[in-house]
């Protein structure tokens, strides 16, 4: 079936690690490090079209799911599928939208608990809980956590963009808000911070105002050493200020306590338009992972190769340098992204929706039901796969309505063939095993598909 097969083209170049994935869009990245993996949660930007199929400007009104991906090496990402959050099919059936996610982990009663905060449009912040960072997620409250009925919140123009932080003593804090009241461009006063209860789903005291110069939206809260960093996106009316603040750029402030008072320190990431040519709002998060600091942000880099425009965003990751005195270095947005931080181990059960790049692959489901769906010429690319002294067998859990085939190759779509397996016709997933050519060492792995194939996972054996 691979004779004269035409491989599809990817939206992502071989040397590029940004954007993190291309099978969907994803904006407003929030990050969580857990058990040696980095989890990234994004707003699931959904393309809307008119009756003639023309792409319309992103209105955000139809977004009711949140994307979740994770990686141990920051290059090969497992897609955990869109999390159903808002609406009749979501965990929070009462909510209308699910924007700008952020996540936290805390041990409560000796058990690991995970919390996913999101905004229900621009009028509140809500929270879901789970026993695993990929879900399944539950709604513990049945209503919003932050609403306009909460003291000192009614006058916040945009009651959204949550950022969560759990300090070393286990105390949680939530930051949120945004918007620029008329005539208050230099000090909008629309950001709030509040301590969370021990359960992470209640509030302690009244939310307090954070006065961030030229703030627009997009809060972030982190601790590096003994210093607390509040980060945010500046508004688009910064002209003439003497602080060096530019439009739609990420600023940082520092304090000795998570609730401040904070002092503005500088700007460390300009609007993505400066790097990629297309601009818009600038939404970020920071994290320390395996001893290094990283900035996640979104950019419109998929629109150009897709030939569309409409403010559809994708997640990106670049390294952040923190100087010994706590100064944050300027981050440059790049398509190359970050380097792979460890080799990929194929000798385990690998979700099929794990990839550095892809072409023609769609992902459906969530939790344990995530599947990939391919067409003839589709393929996945995994980088830096450590085959050790060589793998003996390859097993794929897959199905194909009309029958299909799958081929593994080393270092390219025209590289050495490691194995080929046939997927019999049928609707039920089945495990199919074949022997592999004994290729040792570290290689890029390409998994190509002939015919329409649905797959759940694969594994190699020595």
Order of alpha helices (4+ residues) and beta strands (2+ residues): beta-beta-beta-beta-beta-beta-beta-beta-beta-beta-beta-beta-beta-beta-beta-alpha-beta-beta-alpha-beta-beta-beta-beta-beta-beta-beta-beta-beta-beta-beta-beta-beta-beta
